[in-house]
Amino acid sequence: MQINVIVGEIANFAAYAFAPAILVTPLGALSIIISAVLAHIILREKLHTFGILGCALCVVGSTTIVLHAPQERAIESVAEVWQLATEPAFLFYAAVVIIAVLILIFHYIPEYGQTHILFYIGVCSLVGSLSVMSVKALGIALKLTLSGMNQLVYPQTWFFTLVVMVCVITQMNYLNKALDTFNTAVVSPIYYVMFTSFTILASVIMFKDWDRQNPTQIVTEMCGFVTILSGTFLLHKTKDMADSSTPTSLRLSKHTDEEDGFGQEGIPLRRQDSLRT
């Protein structure tokens, strides 16, 4: 299983080197479809009718985005990526993201992190948008290096590498905290929506993806993205419906050694259930 995850992340990394982030990131919803289908075939988990509809919506939305996605910007060196990253518009975006993340980490999460899911997910999504931009820059540098134009001699390549490491560690840390605290069926769709939205925004600002498209193409892409969102929520909602059909004691006993017989997820799951009702 770990080998599959590593191979998948390598493929995802390579995709950012050859295609715009505005195309690659929304297509991450296809992994949800594959997981649902494999769970139905291998684990014998029942795929609800609305789950099938959710899969269909994800496929339709993904196809729409692929057909109308912008062409990859031609970049000749990592220095060109650095020039895009140091333009005033993206520097302003990066500064706003860093300030927002610091406020969330040091002010809101210590007080509200255990009861409000958006604070953990907000940190993951904001930092994730910067990590994707850095991953894309690093992927382009490696692609050019393998094609014979060595980019490892540029300090910008190593700066992007450092940013990737810091962002990924921060992102994984707070995503794991969110998954440990809240129901996965709630975390996954919210994280997908926020992470994809901020990544598209960052890509549009840094790489100016929409400058090479007309309004019709942009609107069609957004419609495809909304279609994927609808399918993603349907898939996770049907999964949540299936989970709710199991005994409450089984769903809440992830850590049976906790006090009073409740797991660490007991209180957060109850709070989410009350919110859903």
C-alpha positions as CSV (number, residue, x, y, z in Angstrom):
1,M,0.0,0.0,0.0
2,Q,2.8,2.4,0.9
3,I,4.5,1.7,-2.5
4,N,1.2,2.6,-4.3
5,V,1.0,5.9,-2.4
6,I,4.6,6.7,-3.2
7,V,4.1,5.9,-6.9
8,G,0.9,8.0,-7.0
9,E,2.7,11.0,-5.4
10,I,5.5,10.7,-7.9
11,A,3.1,10.7,-10.8
12,N,1.2,13.7,-9.3
13,F,4.5,15.5,-8.9
14,A,5.4,14.8,-12.6
15,A,1.9,16.0,-13.7
16,Y,2.6,19.5,-12.4
17,A,5.7,19.7,-14.5
18,F,3.8,19.1,-17.7
19,A,0.4,20.5,-17.1
20,P,-1.2,23.6,-15.5
21,A,-2.1,23.4,-11.9
22,I,-5.6,24.6,-12.8
23,L,-5.9,21.3,-14.7
24,V,-4.0,18.8,-12.4
25,T,-5.5,19.8,-9.0
26,P,-9.2,19.4,-9.8
27,L,-8.5,16.0,-11.4
28,G,-7.5,14.8,-7.9
29,A,-11.2,13.9,-7.5
30,L,-10.7,10.9,-9.8
31,S,-8.8,9.2,-6.9
32,I,-12.1,9.4,-5.0
33,I,-13.9,7.6,-7.8
34,I,-11.2,4.9,-8.0
35,S,-11.2,4.4,-4.2
36,A,-15.0,4.0,-4.2
37,V,-15.0,1.5,-7.1
38,L,-12.1,-0.5,-5.6
39,A,-13.9,-0.6,-2.2
40,H,-17.0,-1.9,-3.9
41,I,-15.1,-4.6,-5.8
42,I,-12.4,-5.7,-3.3
43,L,-13.9,-4.8,0.1
44,R,-17.5,-5.5,-0.9
45,E,-18.6,-2.1,0.3
46,K,-22.0,-1.2,-1.1
47,L,-21.9,1.7,-3.6
48,H,-25.1,3.6,-3.1
49,T,-27.1,4.8,-6.1
50,F,-26.2,8.4,-5.3
51,G,-22.6,7.3,-5.0
52,I,-22.7,6.1,-8.6
53,L,-24.3,9.5,-9.6
54,G,-21.4,11.2,-7.7
55,C,-18.9,9.2,-9.7
56,A,-20.6,10.1,-12.9
57,L,-20.6,13.8,-12.0
58,C,-16.9,13.7,-11.2
59,V,-16.2,12.1,-14.6
60,V,-18.3,14.7,-16.4
61,G,-16.7,17.6,-14.6
62,S,-13.2,16.2,-15.1
63,T,-13.8,15.8,-18.8
64,T,-15.1,19.3,-19.1
65,I,-12.0,20.7,-17.4
66,V,-9.6,18.6,-19.6
67,L,-11.3,19.8,-22.8
68,H,-11.2,23.5,-21.9
69,A,-8.0,23.7,-19.8
70,P,-5.4,26.3,-20.8
71,Q,-2.2,25.2,-22.6
72,E,0.9,24.8,-20.4
73,R,3.0,28.0,-20.4
74,A,6.3,27.6,-22.2
75,I,9.1,28.1,-19.6
76,E,12.8,27.9,-20.5
77,S,14.4,28.1,-17.1
78,V,13.7,28.1,-13.4
79,A,14.8,31.8,-13.4
80,E,11.6,32.5,-15.4
81,V,9.5,30.8,-12.8
82,W,11.3,32.9,-10.1
83,Q,10.4,36.0,-12.1
84,L,6.7,35.0,-12.1
85,A,6.9,34.2,-8.3
86,T,8.4,37.6,-7.5
87,E,5.8,39.7,-9.3
88,P,3.9,42.0,-7.0
89,A,0.5,40.2,-7.4
90,F,1.8,36.8,-6.3
91,L,4.1,38.3,-3.6
92,F,0.9,40.0,-2.2
93,Y,-1.0,36.7,-2.3
94,A,1.9,34.8,-0.6
95,A,2.1,37.5,2.1
96,V,-1.6,37.3,2.8
97,V,-1.4,33.5,3.0
98,I,1.5,33.5,5.4
99,I,-0.1,36.1,7.7
100,A,-3.5,34.2,7.6
101,V,-1.7,30.9,8.4
102,L,0.2,32.4,11.3
103,I,-3.0,34.0,12.8
104,L,-4.8,30.6,12.5
105,I,-2.0,28.7,14.0
106,F,-1.2,30.9,17.0
107,H,-4.5,32.5,17.7
108,Y,-7.5,30.5,16.5
109,I,-6.3,26.8,16.6
110,P,-5.3,26.7,20.2
111,E,-8.7,27.9,21.3
112,Y,-11.1,26.7,18.6
113,G,-9.2,23.9,16.8
114,Q,-11.0,21.0,18.6
115,T,-14.4,22.3,17.8
116,H,-14.2,24.1,14.4
117,I,-12.9,22.1,11.4
118,L,-12.3,25.1,9.2
119,F,-9.2,26.2,11.1
120,Y,-7.2,23.0,10.6
121,I,-8.4,22.7,7.0
122,G,-7.7,26.4,6.4
123,V,-4.1,26.0,7.3
124,C,-3.7,22.9,5.1
125,S,-5.4,24.6,2.1
126,L,-3.6,27.9,2.3
127,V,-0.2,26.3,2.8
128,G,-1.1,23.7,0.1
129,S,-1.6,26.4,-2.5
130,L,2.0,27.6,-2.0
131,S,3.3,24.1,-1.9
132,V,1.7,23.3,-5.3
133,M,3.3,26.4,-6.9
134,S,6.7,25.4,-5.5
135,V,6.2,21.8,-6.6
136,K,5.4,23.0,-10.1
137,A,8.5,25.2,-10.1
138,L,10.6,22.3,-8.9
139,G,9.1,19.9,-11.4
140,I,9.8,22.3,-14.2
141,A,13.4,22.6,-13.0
142,L,13.9,18.8,-12.9
143,K,12.2,18.4,-16.3
144,L,14.6,21.0,-17.9
145,T,17.5,19.4,-16.1
146,L,16.7,15.9,-17.5
147,S,16.3,17.4,-21.0
148,G,19.9,18.7,-20.8
149,M,19.5,22.2,-19.4
150,N,20.9,21.9,-15.9
151,Q,18.8,24.0,-13.4
152,L,20.4,22.7,-10.3
153,V,23.0,25.4,-10.5
154,Y,20.4,28.0,-9.9
155,P,19.8,29.0,-6.2
156,Q,16.1,29.4,-7.0
157,T,15.8,25.7,-7.5
158,W,17.0,25.0,-4.0
159,F,14.8,27.8,-2.6
160,F,11.7,26.2,-4.2
161,T,12.9,22.8,-2.7
162,L,13.0,24.3,0.8
163,V,9.6,25.9,0.4
164,V,8.2,22.5,-0.7
165,M,9.6,20.7,2.3
166,V,8.4,23.3,4.8
167,C,4.9,23.6,3.2
168,V,4.4,19.8,2.9
169,I,5.4,19.2,6.5
170,T,3.1,21.9,7.8
171,Q,0.3,20.7,5.5
172,M,0.5,17.1,6.6
173,N,0.8,18.0,10.2
174,Y,-2.4,19.9,10.3
175,L,-4.2,17.6,8.0
176,N,-3.4,14.7,10.3
177,K,-4.7,16.7,13.3
178,A,-7.9,17.4,11.4
179,L,-8.3,13.7,10.6
180,D,-7.6,12.7,14.2
181,T,-10.1,15.2,15.5
182,F,-13.0,15.1,13.0
183,N,-14.9,12.6,10.9
184,T,-13.0,11.7,7.7
185,A,-16.2,11.9,5.7
186,V,-16.5,15.5,6.7
187,V,-12.8,16.5,6.4
188,S,-12.2,15.0,2.9
189,P,-14.7,17.0,0.9
190,I,-14.1,20.3,2.7
191,Y,-10.4,19.9,2.3
192,Y,-10.8,19.1,-1.4
193,V,-12.9,22.2,-2.0
194,M,-10.7,24.6,-0.1
195,F,-7.4,23.2,-1.3
196,T,-8.4,23.1,-4.9
197,S,-9.9,26.6,-4.8
198,F,-6.8,28.2,-3.3
199,T,-4.6,26.3,-5.6
200,I,-6.5,27.5,-8.7
201,L,-6.4,31.1,-7.3
202,A,-2.6,30.9,-6.8
203,S,-2.0,29.4,-10.2
204,V,-4.2,32.1,-11.9
205,I,-2.2,34.8,-10.1
206,M,1.3,33.3,-10.6
207,F,1.1,31.6,-14.0
208,K,-1.7,33.8,-15.4
209,D,-3.5,30.8,-16.7
210,W,-6.7,32.7,-17.6
211,D,-4.8,35.3,-19.6
212,R,-4.5,32.8,-22.4
213,Q,-8.2,31.9,-22.4
214,N,-11.5,33.6,-23.4
215,P,-14.4,34.2,-20.9
216,T,-16.3,31.2,-22.3
217,Q,-13.5,28.8,-21.6
218,I,-13.1,30.2,-18.1
219,V,-16.8,29.9,-17.3
220,T,-16.8,26.3,-18.7
221,E,-13.9,25.3,-16.5
222,M,-15.6,26.7,-13.4
223,C,-18.8,24.8,-14.3
224,G,-16.7,21.6,-14.6
225,F,-15.1,22.4,-11.2
226,V,-18.5,22.9,-9.6
227,T,-19.7,19.6,-11.2
228,I,-16.7,17.8,-9.6
229,L,-17.5,19.4,-6.3
230,S,-21.1,18.2,-6.5
231,G,-19.9,14.6,-7.3
232,T,-17.4,14.7,-4.5
233,F,-19.9,15.7,-1.9
234,L,-22.4,13.1,-3.1
235,L,-19.7,10.4,-2.8
236,H,-18.8,11.4,0.7
237,K,-22.4,11.9,1.8
238,T,-23.3,8.4,0.7
239,K,-20.3,7.1,2.5
240,D,-21.4,8.9,5.6
241,M,-24.9,7.4,5.2
242,A,-23.4,3.9,5.0
243,D,-21.4,4.6,8.1
244,S,-24.5,5.8,10.0
245,S,-26.1,2.4,9.3
246,T,-23.5,0.7,11.5
247,P,-23.9,0.5,15.3
248,T,-22.9,3.8,17.1
249,S,-20.6,1.9,19.4
250,L,-18.6,0.7,16.4
251,R,-18.3,4.1,14.8
252,L,-17.2,5.9,18.0
253,S,-14.8,3.3,19.3
254,K,-11.6,4.1,17.3
255,H,-9.7,4.4,20.6
256,T,-11.3,2.1,23.1
257,D,-8.8,2.8,25.8
258,E,-10.0,6.4,26.3
259,E,-11.8,7.5,29.4
260,D,-15.5,6.7,29.7
261,G,-15.2,4.3,26.8
262,F,-15.3,7.0,24.2
263,G,-12.6,7.4,21.5
264,Q,-10.8,10.6,20.6
265,E,-13.3,11.0,17.8
266,G,-16.3,10.6,20.0
267,I,-16.9,14.2,20.9
268,P,-16.0,15.8,17.5
269,L,-18.2,13.2,15.7
270,R,-21.1,14.0,17.9
271,R,-20.7,17.7,17.3
272,Q,-20.6,17.1,13.5
273,D,-23.7,14.9,13.8
274,S,-25.5,17.7,15.6
275,L,-24.4,20.2,12.9
276,R,-25.7,17.9,10.2
277,T,-29.1,17.6,11.9
